[in-house]
Amino acid sequence: MKKVQLIILCFLLSSVAFAQSKTIGGTVVDEQLSPLIGVTVQVQGSTTGTITDINGNYSLTVEGTDNVLLFSYTGYELQRIEIGDQTTIDVTLQPGVVLDEVVVVGYATQQKVNLTGSVEVVTAEELVKQPVVQTSTGLAGLVPGLTAVQSSGQPGSDNAVLRIRGIGTLGNSSKNNPLILIDGIPDDINGLDPNDIESISVLKDASAAAIYGSRAANGVILVTTKRGKVGKVTTSINSYVGVQNPVQNLKFLDALGYMEAFNSAQPGAFTDDVLQQYRSGVGVGTESLPNTDWVDLLFSESGLQHSHSLSVRGGTDKIRIASSVLFTDQDGNVPNFNFKRYSGRFNLDYNLSERIDLAFDLNFRRDIQKQPGDLNALTRAAYRLQPLFVAINDDGTWGPGFTGGNPVAAANSSALDQTTTNYVRAVMKATIRPFNDLAVSLTYSPQFLDRDVDDFNTGFTFYESSGAPPENNSNGSLFKETFTSFTDNFNAIATYGKDLGDHNVSFLAGYEMLKFRSEIWRASRLNYIIPEFRQLNNGDADTQLNSGSSTLNGLESVFGRFNYVFRDKYLFEANVRRDASSRFAEGFRTAWFPSFSVGWRVSEEAFFPDGGFLSNLKLRASWGQLGNQFIFDGSGNPVNFAYTSLFGLGNANPTIGGVPIVGGAQTVLANSELQWETGETTNFGVDAGFLDGRLALTAEYYIRKTKDILLGVTIPTSVGFAAPVQNAGEVENRGYDLSLDWQDKIGEFRYGINFNYSDFNNEVIDLGGLDQLPPGSTINRVGQEINSIFGLQVEGLYQESDFGSDGSLNEGLPKPGFGAIQAGDIRYTDLNGDGEITNDDRTIIGSTITNKTWGVELSAAYKGFDLAVSFIGAGGRDVMLQGDAGWSFFNAGKIQEWQADYWTPQNPNAAYPRLHPASSHPNWRTNETWLHDATYARLRNVTLGYSLPASLIEGINLTRARIYVSGQNLVTWDNMPDGIDPLIPNFSSGAFYPVTRVLLGGLNITF
């Protein structure tokens, strides 16, 4: 036993032994001798490092004397200085191209100058310029080829949909989601505090993303979080408070305007006496003369939000820590709407010995989203109810609305839809360096998610008028759902790199295993007599329902990468990955995904002129393939066993002898030969620097093809089964990305301008031998864009001269096949020339795809002041409005201000057809009248900050104190009708939550 203890003691002593150490310090300044804040100071070849403080000072402990310090700062040339016997090292950085900037790529890092694939980097400084609750929204306009579309301001659901180089595949839109990895593990970017992010790498082409194989078909976003660095422990506090309100919201005519317009639709509906009472203004807005603005009443809250984070980072050369906690509280503009987030991160890096490093991460998040019950129905009702219905009686009680339907009262009632999400992720990583140039890392990360939905709908008390007896419109219902999932993620990575003079080679080999298991159950009951008792047992037992299911899937992969650099001029990279997915049958389970890329640093050639206008030039090209294994059913749920025949119980219950019997059936045909969907990308790029690196250019052209698309193709209904998933279809995107960046300094004034632009063409090449898939309001047709808007062309409006005295259409005009028409109705084009207007005359009239995007970032700093301004814009997308969002008086609804230019005999050249209150009409079909160009430009963010002088804060032991004000979504320029935001969901009928404008002030403190 003593021998064992002695061996353990010797091992521990040897593992903590280290060479003689000393402290190095100094000051870092720019070419104007002004201190630089936040310069990274790192010991070359190690994780030892720190950053400069507000005075440009740094201090760190190093081992030995043969080390080299690296000083790096965005926009400045890298400085390398040998330590030797020095203990004080002062450095002056010079502006220039940061050729040695390190970029995070698949499972490793590379010098940016040696990249041959398409990789864009977003720094922490760029992200924190615009304080956001959901990190995805902060990416808007920052990266060419990456779109971040925020189409809702609903707290907790105001994240942006991310797309890299457009839509590349058919089927459920989720198939187009990029793979997002946080510190190498799949995760939700919106669960991160932006203050915890070090950098984000966007891998856009197949050569950059191929190392991730099957999960990277739509690009990869790699998020690297901040970790502890060598140096004194620093504490940072970041807080802000602000308000939000809708950027644009539907604007309706008031009661008088409504009645005047309604009389045009139905003459005599409102008498002149009634109209005159409203025109007089006396008593308007009371019960006797209602004038209810339902939208204003529903969106009546200030939308207060505040966020506070605390982080602690620091350490020694042996152990480094980084920890942070975040609390966010965001109210909506609708009553009883709130989103809270509690999250925390703890990272520990420990140098067990010179050859072994350990890392432990623990992340947790708890989100609580509360909103009024049946929110979509409430917003649609507010956009629908006439101003003549009473929301609030004269005595302050709730009015009846429309026969007891009062969305404002419902929003303020005890009905509540609450979703609570708990998430925990751990990471355990060991890196072993058995000898120089070789490193082996082993990583295991378990992830657990629990999401609970508690949706309680209850009635509210209303009164037909002031003093009337109370009434209740519902007895209430309760729906509960619990979703749990557990993910195992393990990978082993070996890397080897060697500098052989003119030759530099590196190898990477890896293995990865991912297993996912989930379970869901649901239960509900009706008739809750006492609204305060919201448990399932308190509902009517005779109305109880329940259901549940579970599933699992897995992925196992091996992969490798080879990099070769010759004389720092000629670059080559090859990747290959073999994936095996449980979503496919034996024999079709595995697939190989290779990629190759080359680069030529022209500016390193002897013939390249020094000191000229062009200071840096690199050409690169790549080709690669990626896979997609994701399959979804018609409801958007992932399908894990499409290759096998599945028999379900309870989905075919017969009644035998009057007694219900539990039965089952197979409902969907299986496809045992289902295989991988494959994406193939060819990319050509140029990186150039001008004027000593002050101006940087990146331009790329790409061809992206997706083949063997996993798609449900229609089969005859006589088969008796739903269509199986097949490998049927091919889509191609051709486009380009452009980025220009200017960074300069005039005296103490530093400024920067960044512009990026992207454009692509999308085309369906093949649909498994079909010309098109069955259309609805959109169509997938060979030779056209994915999900093109499919409807009727418009020639104008019918005029009275188009009809005879008996009301029939004049001879020679095509006959409408959708119902009776008259003057003022929409006149459609008879495309097929058969003399009738039918569905056969439909054609492609618009696009649902945003294929043109751009962003402009302006930044400036002078002494303690800093200013950041960003603009974003997009084009190519059209929006089809319908229902209460687009059609005046639809189903006896109301009329928006922009719809007031309607046809009458006195206004024959109106923009819109005649008015009529109905639930259906030939005018209300998908057609060009209701199609709008959604091109827009938006002042996305303005942030003005001021950092207090060091002389004011040193006395209270602060190293930095900054105050700022910020605004998001401030101004929008677009072609949409007044009150309609260009990011409104397509084909919306009014059940949506508008995008919001945010105004806030904040404080950043470091000590």
N, C-alpha and C positions, 0 to 999 in steps of 0.2 A: 504493500500500500504506500509506503514511504517513497519507493522508487517511482510509482505513478505520480505522486504529488510532486516529486522533484522534476520529472519530465515535463509536467504541466507548467511548473514554475519557470523552467528554462524556456519553454515555448513562449510564454507570456512576456518574459524579459526580452527575448530576441525579437518579438513582434513589435515592441514599443521602442526598441533602440533606434536612435537616429543620430545622424552626423551632427557635428558642432554647428550651431545655428547663430545667426546674428540679425539684427534689425536694420533694415534699409529704409531711408526716408528721403523726402525731397519735395520739390515743387514743379508742377507742369504748367507751362504757359504757352500761348500761341505766338505767332510771328510778331504781334504787336505788344508782346510781353504782358498780356492780360491773362489772369489765372483761368484755367479750363476746369470746369466742374464735370465730374463723372467720367474722367478718362480711365480706361481699364488698364491696370498695371498687373502683369502676370508673369510668373516664372515660366520660361519656355519649356514645353514638354511636361508640364505638371498642371494641377488644378489650383495651385497656390496663387492667390491674387487679391487685389483690392481695387477700389476706385478713389479718385481724388475728391476732396471735400469742396466746400464753397470757395475756399481760398486757393484751390489747386494743389493742396498738400496731400501727401500719401505716406503711409508707413506700413511695412509688412516684414515678417520674419522669414528668412531663407536659410537653407541648409547648404553649407559648403561655400566655396568661392568661385567655382567654375561654372556658375549659372549665368543665364542671360535673361535680362528683363525685357519684356515687350510692352510698349506703350501704344495703345490704339484708341482712336477717337474718330467718330463718323465725320468724313470730309477732310481728314488729315492723313498724311502718310504714316505708315507704321515705323516706329523707332525701335531698333534693337541695340541694347547696351550691355556689354559684359560687366559683371559686378566686380570681379577681382577683389581687391582689398578695400574698395569703396564702401562707405556707410552712408554717404549723402550723394544722391544723384539727382541733379536738376536737369529738366528736359524742356527744350523748345520744339514744339511740333510745327510742321509746315503743311499748308494746305496742299491737297493733291488727291489723286485717285487712290483709294484704299484697296490696293491690289491684293493685300494679304488678309482681307476680311474673311473670317471663318463663317461658313454657312452650314446649317444643319440640313443634312440630306438623309436618305434612307438608312437607318440604323447606324449612322456615323456622321462625321463632319468632313467638309472639304474646304479648301481655299477657294474663294469665289472666282479668283482668276483662272482656276483650273476646271471650272464647271463646263461641261459640254451639253448638258440638258437644259431645259427651260425651268428655271427656278427663280422666283421672286421672293424678296425678304421684306417683311414689315417689322420695324423695330419697336421697342417698348415706347420710345419717345413719340412715335407717330400715333400709337394707340391711345395713350393717356391724354393726348391733346383734346379729345372729345369724350368727356365722362358719359358712360352709357351703362345701363343695367345689364343688357344682353350684349356680350362681347361681339357676336356676329354682326350687329348693326354698326359697330365701329370700323368694320372692314370696307364699308361702302366707299368706292372711288379710290382705294389705295393701291390696287393691283390691276394692271391691264390683263384682261381675260378672266378676272374673277368678279362676278356680280353678286351683290348682297342686297336683296330686295326685301324691304320691310313694308309689308302691305297692311299692317295692323298696329294700332297703338294700345291694344288690350294688355294691361299689366300681366306679366307672367307669360304672355303669348306674343310679345312684341319683338320676337327674334326675327332675324332676316333669313330668307332662304338663300343658300349659297350654291352657286353654279360655277364650274370652271370650264371655260370655253364652250358655253352653251349646253343645249340638250343633245345628248348623243345616242339615246336609245328610246325605243317605244315602250308603252305600257305605263305602269304606275310611275308618277313623278319621282317617288323616292328612289327609283333605280338610278336617277341622275345625281344623287347626293355624293359629294366627295367623301373620301375617307379622312376622318379627323383623328389625329393621334396627339395626345398630350403626354409629353415625356416618353414617347414610344408606345403608349398604350391607347387603344381606342376609347374615346370619351366624348363628352358633350362640351363643345367650346363655350356654350352659354353658361355653363356651371362655373366658369372661371372668373375671378376678379381680374379685370384688366391690369391692375397694379401688380399682379403676381406674374405677369408674362414678361419674359426676357426678349423673345423674338418669335416670329411666325414665318415659316418657309412654305411657300405655295409651289408645289411640284405640278407643272402643267402638262408636260408631254410624257410620252410612254417611256422614254429613256430615263427620265428622272424618277418616275413613279413605278417602273417595272419591278423593282426589288420588292414591292408590296403585292405584286401579282393580282390575284382575283379580287382583291378589295379596292384596287386603285383604278378601276376602269374609268372613273370620272374625275381623276386627279386626286391629289393628296394635300392636306393641310397639316403641317407639322408644327405643333406649339411647344416651345421650350419655356419652362417656368424658371423663375429666379431661384437660385440656391445660395447657400451660405458661402461667403468668400473669406479668405484669410484677412484678418484685420480686426479692429475694434468692433464690438457689437453696436449696431445702429438700430434705432427704433424709428419707424415712420408711421405717421397718422395721416390718412387721407379721408376727408369728409366733404360732403356737399349736400345742399338742400335746394329744392326748386319746385316748380309747378309745371303741369302739362295741360294742354288743351288741344282739341282737334285742329289740324292744319286747315282742312277744308271739310265742311259737312253740308249735307243736302239742305238747300234753301227753298222753302215752299211759300206760295202766295198766302197772304193772311185770309181771314174769313171773308172779307168783302171781295178780294180778288178771286178767291175760290168760287164764291157764288156767281159772280159775273161770268167766269169761265164756264161754270157748270150750266148756266143758262144757255150757253152756246151749244153745249152737248145735248141738253134736254130743255128746250125752250119752255119758259114758264115755271120751271122748278122752284124758283124763288121770286116772289112778287116784288113789285116796285116799292111797296110799303116797307118790306123787310130790308131791301137794299138801301132805302133812304134812311132808315134808322141807323144802319151801320155807317152810312156816309156822314151822318150828323156827329158821330163820335160819342154821343151821350150814352153812358151805360155799357159801352163796348168792353168786353172782357169779363162781364158778369154772367151769372147763370142764364139770365134772360137773353143776353146777346153774347154768346161765347165767342172767344177769339183765341183759341188755345194753340200755343206754339209747343207741340209735343216734343220736338227735337231739343229745344232749349230747356224744357223741363227735365227731360231724361238725362241730358248731358249737362247737369247743373253743378257738378262738384268741381272744386279747384284742381284736383289731381295732384295733391302734395306728394312729394317723394323726397327721401333722404337716404344717404348711404354713408357708412362709416367703416373704415378698415384700419387694422393695426397690424403691423408686421415687424418682426425682429429678425435680424440676420447678422451673421458674423462667425468668428471662429479662429482656430489656430491651424497650423500646418497638419495637425493630427485629426482634428474633429471640427466640423463646420455644421451650423444649423441655419435653417430658415423656417420661420413659422409665421402664419398670418391668420387672422380671423376677420370675417366680414359680416356686417348686418345691413340689409337693404329693406326699406319699407316704401312701397309704391302704391299710392291710391289711384283709382281710376276716376274718370269724369262722370261715371254713372254711380249712383248711390250704392252703398254696400259692396263696393269693389275694392279689393286690396290684394297685394302680393307682397309676401315677406320671404326673405332668404337669409338663412343662417349657414355660413360655410366656414371651413377652416382647412388649412394645409400645414403639415409638419414634415420637413425634410431633414434628414440627417445623413451626412457624408463622413465616413470614418476610415482613415488610413490605418488599417490593421498592421501593415508592415510595408516595406518598400515594394513588395510584390503583390499585395492584396489590398483592394479597396472595397469597402462595403457601403451600401446606401439603403436607407429605409425611408419610405414615404407613407404618409397616412393622410387621406383627403376625405372630407365628409361634407355633405350638403343636405339641408332640409328646406324645402320650398313649400309654402302654404299659399295657395291661390284661392281666394274667395270671390265669388261673384253672384249676382242675383240669379235665381233659378230660371232656366230656359232663356239665357241671355239673348241668343239669336232671335228668338220670337219677340223679345222686348224691343230690340233695335228695329226690327222690321215693322213692328206695330207703330213705333214712333214715326217711322218714315211713311206710314200708311194712313193713320187715323186723321180724319177730317178736323179742321180747326173748329168746327161747330159742335164737336163732342166736348163735354166738360171733364177736365181732369181734377180740378179742385173746386168744390162748392164755395159759395160766398161765405159760409160760416167756417171754412177751413177744413171741412171733412173731405174725404176722397169722393170724387164724383163718379158717375157710372161709366164714363168713357163710352165704349161701344158695347151696349148690353152687358155691362159688368167687366168688359175687357179694358183695363186701365194700366198701361205699361209703367207709368210713373208710380202708381200705387203699388204695383207688383214689385218694382225695383226697391221700394222702401219698405216692403213687407218682411216678414221673418223667413220667407223662402230663401234658401241659400244653397249654392252649388260649391262645394269645397273639395279641392284636390290637394292632398298632402303627399309629397314625394320625399323619401329618405334614400340617400345614396352614400355608400362607403366604398372607397377604393384604397387598397394597400399595394405597395410595391416593395419587393425585396430583391436587391441586386448585389451581386458579387462580381468584381472584376479582378482577374488573376493575370499577372504578367510573368509567365514562367521563365522567359528570357527576353532580352531586349528586342524591340520591334514587334513582338507578338503579344496580343491581349485577348483574353477569353472572358466574356461576360455571360452570366446566367441571371435571368430575370423571371420572377414569378409575380403575377399580379392578379389577385382575386377581386371581383367587383360584385357588389350586392345592391340591388335596387328594389324598393318597395313603394308602390304607388296606390294610395287609397282614395277612392271617389265616394263622396257622401253628398248626393244630390236630393235635397228636400224641397219639394214644391208644395206650397200651402196657399190657401185662399187668403183674401184680405177683406176687411169690412168696408163697404162703400154705401153711399146714400144716393138715391135717385135725385134728390135735391136737398137743400138745407132744411133741416127739421124732419125729413122723411125717416121712416123706420130703417134700421140697419139691415144690410143684406151681406151674404158671403158668397163668393163665386166658386168655391171649391172646398173639398174636404181634405185635400192634400195627398201626396204620395212620396214615397222614399225609394230611391235607387242607390244601391251600394255595389261597389266593384273594388276588388283588390287584385293588383298585378304584382307578381314578384319574379325576379330573375336573378340568376347567379351565373357569372362568367369566369371561367378559368383561362388565364393567358400565360403561357410559358414560352420563352425563347432563349436560345443559346447562340451567341454570336462570337466568332473568332475573326480577328483582324490582324493583318501582318503588313507592314510597310517598310521599305528599304530605299534609302537614297544611295545610288551607285554612281555618283558623279553626274554624267550626262543623262543617266537613266534613273527614273524614279518609278518604282512599282509598288502597288498595294493590292492586297487580296482581302476579300471578306467572304466568309461562309457562315451559313446560319440554318437553324431549325426553329420552327414555330408551331405551336399547338394552341388552338382556341376551341373551347367548348362552351356552349350557351344552353341554359335550361330556363324555362319560364313556365309559370302557371297563372291562370286567371280564373276568378269566380265572380259571379254576379247574383244579386238577390234583390227583390223588390216587393213592396206591398202598397196597397191603396187605402184610402179612407182613414185619415188620421184626425180623430175628433179633437184631440188636445195638441196643438201645434208645438208646444214646448217639449213634448215627449217624442224625440226623434229616433227612437230605436225600432228595429224591425218588428219586435214583438208587440209594439203598440199599434200596429196597423191591422187591418182586417185579414185574418188568417185565411179566409176563403179566396183572397186575391193574391196570395203569395206565389212568386215565381222564382226559380233559381236555375243557374246553368254554370258550367265551368269547363275548362280544357287545359291541357298542358302540351308542351312540345319541347324539342331539343334539336340542336344541330351542332356540327363540328367542322373544323377546318385544320388540316395538317399540311405543313409546307416545309420545303427545303429550298435554299436559294444561295446565290453567290454573285460576287461582283469582282471585276478586275479593272484596275486603273493603271495606265501607263503614260508617263510624261517624258518626252525626250527633249533635253536641252531647254526646258521651260518654254518650249514653243509649240511642240506637236503633242496633241492630247488625244487619248483614246480611252473609251470606257465600254465594258460589256457587262450586261446583267442577265441572269437567268433565274427563273423561279418555277418550281413544280408544286402545284397546289392539288390537294385532294379534298373534295367537299362531300359531305354526307347528303347534300341535296340531289345528288345524281346516283344512278344505279352502278353496281359493279360493272367494270368494263368501260364506263364513261365518266368515272369519278375523278380521274386525274387529268391535268393538262399542263403543258409547258408554255411559259411566257418569256421570250427572249427580248433583248434590246441591245442596240449598238449606237454609239455616238462618237463623233470626232470633233476636234477643234484645232484651230491654227491661230496662235498669237502673233499676228503679223507685225505688231509693233516691236517684237523682240528680235526681228530680223535685222541683219547688218545694214540692209539697204533702206530701212525705215528712217526717215529724217528725224533728228533730235530737235526739240525746241520749236517745232512747227505748230500750226493751227491744230492739227490732229495729233493728239498726244498718246492715244491708246486705241488699238484696234484688235478685235478678235472675231474670227468667223467660226461658226459651228453648225453641225448638222447631226440629226439623229433619226433613228427608226426603232420602233418597238411595238410589242403587243401586250395587251392586258386582258384580264378576264372579268366576267360578271356572272355571279351565281345567284343573284337575287330574283325571286319569283314572288308575285303578289296576286291575291285573288281580287275579285271585283270590288270588294269592300276595302281594299288597301291593306289587308293583313298578309304578312309573309307566309309563304307556303313552303314547307320543308320536305314534303314527301310526294311531290308531283309525279315521280317516276313509278309509283306503285299504286295498285288499286286499293282504295280506302273505303271501308264499310262503316257507316255511322249508325249508332243506335239512337232511336228517338226522332229520327228525321222522316220516318214513314210509318205512322201509327194508324193501323186499321181499326175499325170497329166491327167486332164479330158478335152477332147475337145481341146487339145493343150494348156490348161491353167494350170499352176502349182497351186495346192491346198494344203494348210497346213493341214497335217494329223497327226495322232498319233497312237501309238501302245504300248502294253505291250511287253517288250523284254525279261524279265527275270521271271522265275517262282518264286513264293513266297513260303515260308515255315513257316506257322503259328505256328508250334510246335517247332520252333528253341529255343534252351535253352543254358545255360551256358556251356562253356568249362571249365573243372576242372583239376587243377594240384594238385598232391598229393606227398608230400616229406617226407621221413623217413631219419633221420640224427643221426649219432652217432659220438661223439667228445670226445677228451681228451685234456686238457690243463695242461701243466706241466712246472715247473721251476726247474732249476738245479744250483748248485754252488751259492747259496744265491741270486738267481734271475738274475744272469748275462746271463744265457742261458734260453731262453723260447721256448717251443715247443707247437704247436697247430696242431692236426691231426684230420681229419674228413673223414668219409665215408658216402655216401648218395645214396639213390634210389629215383629218381624223375620220376613220371609217369604223363602224360597228357592224359586225357580221354575226350570223346565226343568233339573231335576237330572240330572247326568251319571250314568247308572245302567245296569247290565246287567240287562235284563228277560228273563225266561225265555222260550224258544221251544221248540217241539216237538223232541224228540230225533231224530225222523225226518228233520229237516233235515240232520243230519250235521255241523253246525258248532256251535261255541260261540256263545253269544248275543252280538250286537254291543252296544256301548254306545249308549244312546239318551238323548234329552232327555225324561225321563219322571219326573214326580213334583213334588210341592210340599210343603214343610214350613213350619210356622209356630211361632215362639216368642213368647210374650207374658210380659213380666215387669217387675220393678222393681228398682232398686238404691237403697240408702239408706246414707248416711254421716254420722256425727256426730263432731265433734272438739272437745275442750275443752282449752285451753292456758291455764295461769295460773301465778302466782308469789306466794308468801307469804314475804316477807323474802328470805332466801337460798335458800329451798326452791322449786324449780321442778318442776311436774308436768304431766302430760298424759294424757288418756284419749281413745282413738279407737275407735269402734265402727262396723262396717259389716255390712250384711246384703243378701243378694240372693235372689230367688226368681223362677222362671219356669215356665210350662207349655209343654210341647212337644207338637206334634200333627202327624201326617202328614195332609195335606189331600188329596193326590192321588197315584196311582201309575200314571199313564199309562192310566187307564181301568180298572185292576184294583182289586179290593177289598183284595187283599193279595198279598205276594210269598211264594213257597214257604217255609214255616216250618221251623225246626229247633228248637233250644232257645230261640231268640228269633224274633220275628216283626215284620215291618213291615206294619201294617194301617191302612187309612184310618180316621181318627178317634182313633187311639191314638198313644202315644209311639214314637219310633224305637227299634228293638231291644228291644221289650217282652219280658219273660221269658214263655215260652209252655209251659204244662205242665198238669198235672192238679190239680184241687181235691181236698182231703182232708176226709173226714167223720170221721176218727178211725182206730181200729184194729179189725180184726175180733176178736170175742170167741168163746170156745168155744160160746156159746149161738147163734151165727150158723150153726153147722154141725150137720147130722144125725149119727146114729150111724155112718153109712157114710162120713162125711167130706165129704159134698156140702153146698153152700150151701143154706140154707133157701129155700123158695119165696118169690118176690117180691124177692129181693136180686139186683142186676145181676151178670151173669156176667163175670168178668175175662177179657180177651182176650190177656193177656201171659204166661200160664203158670199152673201150679197154685199155689194159695194155701192157707193154713191160718190158724188163730187166731194173732193177733199180727202179721199182715201189714197193710199200709196199705189202708184202705178208701177208694176213690176215688168221686167224685161222677159219676153218670150224667147229664151235662148235657143230652144230646139225648134222653134218655128212651127209648132203644131197647132197654133191658134188658141192654146189654153195655157193658163198659168197653174202649174202643179209643182210638186217636189222635184220633178225631172228637170225643172228649169234652174235648180240651185247650182251654184258654182262657188269657187273659192273667192271670198271677198275680203279677207283680212288675215292677219297673223297674230298668233298668241305668243310669239317668241320675241323677246328683247334681244336683238342681235348687235345693236350698237350701244356701247357704253363709254363714258369718259369721266375723268375726274381731274380736278385742278386743286392743288394744295399750295397755299401761300403761307410763308412763315417769316417772322422777323423778330429780332431781339436787339434791344438797346439798353445798355446798363442793366437795370433790374427788371425792365419790362420785356414781356414776350407776347407775341400775337400769332394766332394760327387761324386761318380762314380756309375753308374747303367748299368746293362746289362739286356736284355730281350731276350727271345727265344720262339719258338713255333714249333710244329710239328703235323703231322697227315694230313695236308692239301696238296692236289695236285692242280696244276694249268694247265689248258688246254689252250694252245695258239692257235690262229687261225688268219686268215686274214693277214693283214699287220704286226701283231705282231708276227706271228708264221710261216707263209708259205712264202718261198722265191719265188719271182717273181709272187706272187698272183695277178692275173688280171693285168699283166704287171707292177707290182710294182718292188721293189728292193730286195736286199739280205743283211742279217745281217752277221756279222763276224762269229758268231757261226754256221751259216748255210753253211759255206764254205766247210765243210766236207761232200760233196755230192757224190752220186754214179756216177762213170764212169767205162768203161771197165777196166781202169787202177787202179781204186780205188774201187774194188768190196766189200770191207768190211767197207764201209763208214757208218757213223752214221745216215745219212739222205738220202732220195730217190733222184733219178735223178731230174734235174731241168727242168722246162717247164713253159713258160708264158701262163697262161690261167685263166679264171674266175671260172672254176670248173674242178675237176679231181678226180678219185678214191682215190688218196693219201690224198685228203683234206676232210677227214671225221674225226669224233671224234674217235681217236684211240690212242694207247699207244705211238706211235712215238712222238706225240706232247704233251704228258703228262709229267709234271715235278714235282719232289718232292720239295715242298715249305718250307721244314724245314729250319730254320735259327736261327742264334744268332746275336744279334746286340749290339754294344756299344751305348746304348741309350743316355746317358748323362754323361758329365764330367763338373763339376763346381768347380772352385778354387776361394776362396774369402779371403779377408784380412780386418779385422776390425781395424781401427786406434786406437791407445792407448788412454785411457781417458785423459792422460796428454796433448795430442795434440788437443783435441776437446773441452775440458771443457771451454777453453777461448773464444770459439765462440758459447757457449750455446748449444752444441750438446750433446746428450746422446748416440748416436751411429752413426758411419759412416763406411760403408763397401763398398769396391769395389770388383768386381768379373769379371771373364771371364767364358764363358760357351759354350759348344758345344753339339748339339743334332744330333742323327742319324749319328754318326761319322764313324763307320766301320761296315760292315755287312759280316758275313760268311754264305754262303748258297750253295745249290746244283743247283741253277738255271743257265741257259746259261748266258754268260757274257753280261752285259748290261741290264738284266732283274731283277728288284727288286722282291723279294719273295712275297711282298704284292700287286703285280699287280692284278687288278680285274680278276676273273676267266672268261674264254671265251672271253677275250679282243681281239678286232680286230684292236687295235691301237688308239682308241678314249679315251685317258686317260691322266691325268696330273701326272707325276711321283712324288714319295715321295722326300722330299727335306732335305738336310743337313743344319743346322743353326749354325752359329758362331756369338757370340755376346759378348759385354761387358756391365756391368751395375753398378749402384750405388744405395745403400740404405742409407737413412739419416733419423734420428729421432731426433727431438728437442722439 
